[in-house]
Structure formats: C-alpha cells, structure tokens
Amino acid sequence: MKVKFIKSAPSIKEAIEPNFTEVALLGRSNVGKSSFLNTFTNQKIAKISSTPGKTRLINFFEVEDEGKKYVLVDLPGFGYAKVSKSLLKEWGKNLDEFLKNRFNIKLFIHLRDARHPNLDIDNNVDEYLRSFIRNDQQILTIFTKIDKLKQSELAKLKKNFPNALFISNIKKRGIEQVRKKKKEIV
C-alpha cells in the first residue's frame, strides 16, 4: 500500500477534485482515528495526539493498493474537541455539506470506541449517515480499542453489533478484516 498526502481543506469548496473513489473516515475526537489511519495504512501518516480534536481540516490521502487507487478522507473528529462553539458550528456545517454532496464517497468508515458502544453521539452519527446514504454507498462500523475489553464484554459487543468489525490498533488485531472488507467495497 502506497499512501501520499494530497491536501487539507476546511470545506468542500477547497477540496480536491473528485477524480477517484473516496473512503471517508469519521469518529469521535478520542476514538483513535489517527492510530487507525497509521495502522490501516501501515505507515505514519497521521499525528497521534493526547489532546482530542487535533484534526480540524478535511485531510486527503491518495492510496494505491494492489494497483487500485482511491482517496482516503480523514474528517475532523466530532464530540468534545476543545474549541469555540462558533468553530464547532462551522465544522458541523462544512462536514454536513461535504458528506451529503461528495458524490464519489463509496464507503463511510465510522469508528466507535468499544468501551462505550452506545453513546448517543455515535448512534446519532449512524442515524445521520443512514438518512442520506445512496445505494452505491456503504457504512462500515468499526469498534476500536477492543484490547481494553474482557472477553465476555467483547462477545456481548459482537452479539449486539453483528455487522461491525472489531480492532485493536495497539495489538494490530482485526486490521486485515478491515482491509479485506474495504477491498470488497472499493
């Protein structure tokens, strides 16, 4: 897998031209998006921070995987980033416009924290995506941080979310299933 940073943009107006299929990555501010990006691509492309909400722009990465090219889109985390309410409102508007109007997004990867599987904010994002998803798009729910669960908790999570995937960025568990599923879709 070859990965190349293309551009950061504050909104769809400044985004790259939609020339390739896109995979959009979204999740709460502290779900481990940057760690996931680095583990998924097997490269350090995203800076990992102890302060949630560091990704504030839409970041575009060109990915070439087994001869196929697509664009990985890293979206700002939603949730409790420590920024002003006006900036949060602006982010929300820009993300809403981007997600609904970016016709070449084929896959939405929604990262959720396995330790907090039923947060309203994640349920709302899932409901929001399903409210406008087209027939040629899919949502892939991935639970992160499974290494922090007991086996019984993980079994319950898998039972409650049978269509989701489960990963540990630290232990590199579940990443191959994510790559395989992405290849089926994109």
RAWO-V675816 format. One record per pair of residues at least 24 apart in sequence whose C-alpha atoms are under 8 Angstrom apart, sorted by the first residue. I is the first residue (numbers start at 0). J is the second residue. D is the distance in Angstrom with one decimal. If there is no record, write none. Layout:
BEGIN
i->I j->J d->D
i->I j->J d->D
END
This chain:
BEGIN
i->0 j->40 d->6.7
i->0 j->41 d->7.9
i->0 j->62 d->6.8
i->0 j->63 d->5.7
i->0 j->64 d->4.6
i->0 j->65 d->7.0
i->1 j->40 d->8.0
i->1 j->62 d->5.7
i->1 j->63 d->5.1
i->1 j->64 d->6.6
i->2 j->40 d->7.2
i->2 j->42 d->7.9
i->2 j->44 d->7.9
i->2 j->60 d->6.4
i->2 j->61 d->5.7
i->2 j->62 d->4.6
i->2 j->63 d->6.5
i->3 j->60 d->5.4
i->3 j->61 d->5.2
i->3 j->62 d->6.6
i->4 j->44 d->7.7
i->4 j->58 d->7.9
i->4 j->59 d->6.2
i->4 j->60 d->4.4
i->4 j->61 d->6.3
i->5 j->58 d->7.7
i->5 j->59 d->5.4
i->5 j->60 d->5.3
i->5 j->61 d->6.5
i->6 j->58 d->6.0
i->6 j->59 d->5.4
i->6 j->60 d->7.4
i->7 j->56 d->5.9
i->7 j->57 d->5.4
i->7 j->58 d->4.4
i->7 j->59 d->6.2
i->8 j->56 d->5.5
i->8 j->57 d->5.1
i->8 j->58 d->6.5
i->9 j->55 d->7.7
i->9 j->56 d->5.0
i->9 j->57 d->6.0
i->9 j->93 d->7.4
i->10 j->56 d->7.7
i->10 j->57 d->7.1
i->10 j->93 d->5.2
i->10 j->94 d->7.2
i->10 j->97 d->6.9
i->11 j->93 d->7.0
i->11 j->96 d->7.0
i->11 j->97 d->5.2
i->11 j->101 d->7.8
i->14 j->57 d->7.9
i->15 j->59 d->7.8
i->17 j->101 d->7.8
i->17 j->102 d->8.0
i->17 j->103 d->6.3
i->18 j->103 d->8.0
i->19 j->68 d->7.1
i->19 j->69 d->5.4
i->19 j->70 d->6.3
i->19 j->103 d->6.9
i->20 j->68 d->7.8
i->20 j->69 d->5.1
i->20 j->70 d->6.2
i->20 j->103 d->5.2
i->20 j->104 d->6.0
i->20 j->105 d->6.4
i->20 j->185 d->7.3
i->21 j->69 d->5.7
i->21 j->70 d->4.6
i->21 j->71 d->5.8
i->21 j->72 d->6.7
i->21 j->103 d->5.8
i->21 j->104 d->4.4
i->21 j->105 d->5.9
i->21 j->106 d->7.0
i->22 j->69 d->7.4
i->22 j->70 d->6.2
i->22 j->71 d->4.9
i->22 j->72 d->5.9
i->22 j->104 d->5.8
i->22 j->105 d->6.2
i->22 j->106 d->4.8
i->22 j->107 d->6.0
i->22 j->108 d->7.2
i->23 j->71 d->6.2
i->23 j->72 d->4.7
i->23 j->73 d->6.3
i->23 j->74 d->7.0
i->23 j->104 d->6.6
i->23 j->106 d->6.3
i->23 j->107 d->4.8
i->23 j->108 d->6.1
i->24 j->71 d->7.4
i->24 j->72 d->6.0
i->24 j->73 d->5.1
i->24 j->74 d->6.0
i->24 j->107 d->6.1
i->24 j->108 d->4.9
i->24 j->109 d->6.3
i->24 j->110 d->7.6
i->25 j->73 d->6.9
i->25 j->74 d->5.6
i->25 j->75 d->7.2
i->25 j->76 d->6.5
i->25 j->107 d->7.4
i->25 j->108 d->6.2
i->25 j->109 d->5.1
i->25 j->110 d->6.3
i->26 j->76 d->5.5
i->26 j->77 d->6.4
i->26 j->109 d->5.6
i->26 j->110 d->4.8
i->26 j->111 d->6.4
i->26 j->121 d->7.8
i->27 j->76 d->4.9
i->27 j->77 d->4.6
i->27 j->78 d->5.4
i->27 j->79 d->7.9
i->27 j->110 d->7.5
i->27 j->111 d->7.3
i->27 j->121 d->7.6
i->28 j->52 d->4.9
i->28 j->75 d->7.6
i->28 j->76 d->4.2
i->28 j->77 d->5.3
i->28 j->78 d->5.7
i->28 j->79 d->6.5
i->28 j->80 d->6.2
i->29 j->76 d->7.7
i->30 j->110 d->6.7
i->30 j->111 d->6.2
i->30 j->112 d->5.5
i->30 j->143 d->6.9
i->31 j->110 d->8.0
i->31 j->143 d->7.1
i->32 j->76 d->8.0
i->32 j->110 d->7.2
i->34 j->168 d->6.3
i->35 j->168 d->6.1
i->38 j->168 d->6.1
i->38 j->171 d->7.1
i->38 j->174 d->7.5
i->39 j->174 d->6.3
i->39 j->177 d->7.9
i->39 j->178 d->7.3
i->51 j->76 d->8.0
i->51 j->79 d->7.4
i->51 j->80 d->5.6
i->51 j->81 d->7.8
i->52 j->76 d->5.8
i->52 j->77 d->7.5
i->52 j->79 d->7.3
i->52 j->80 d->4.3
i->52 j->81 d->7.0
i->53 j->80 d->7.7
i->69 j->185 d->7.9
i->78 j->120 d->7.3
i->99 j->131 d->6.8
i->104 j->136 d->7.0
i->105 j->135 d->6.4
i->105 j->136 d->4.5
i->105 j->137 d->6.3
i->105 j->184 d->7.6
i->105 j->185 d->6.8
i->106 j->136 d->5.6
i->106 j->137 d->5.0
i->106 j->138 d->5.8
i->106 j->139 d->7.2
i->106 j->181 d->8.0
i->106 j->184 d->7.2
i->106 j->185 d->7.3
i->107 j->136 d->7.7
i->107 j->137 d->6.2
i->107 j->138 d->4.7
i->107 j->139 d->6.1
i->108 j->138 d->6.0
i->108 j->139 d->4.8
i->108 j->140 d->6.0
i->108 j->141 d->7.1
i->109 j->138 d->7.0
i->109 j->139 d->6.1
i->109 j->140 d->4.9
i->109 j->141 d->6.1
i->110 j->140 d->6.1
i->110 j->141 d->4.9
i->110 j->142 d->5.8
i->110 j->143 d->6.6
i->111 j->140 d->7.2
i->111 j->141 d->6.1
i->111 j->142 d->4.7
i->111 j->143 d->6.0
i->112 j->142 d->5.4
i->112 j->143 d->5.1
i->112 j->144 d->6.3
i->113 j->142 d->5.0
i->113 j->143 d->5.6
i->113 j->144 d->5.9
i->113 j->145 d->5.8
i->113 j->148 d->7.5
i->113 j->156 d->7.6
i->114 j->144 d->7.3
i->114 j->145 d->7.6
i->114 j->147 d->7.3
i->114 j->148 d->6.8
i->116 j->142 d->7.9
i->116 j->156 d->7.6
i->137 j->184 d->7.7
i->139 j->163 d->6.8
i->139 j->164 d->7.8
i->140 j->164 d->6.4
i->141 j->165 d->5.6
i->141 j->166 d->7.1
i->142 j->166 d->6.2
i->143 j->167 d->5.8
i->143 j->168 d->7.3
i->144 j->168 d->7.0
i->144 j->169 d->8.0
i->146 j->170 d->7.3
END
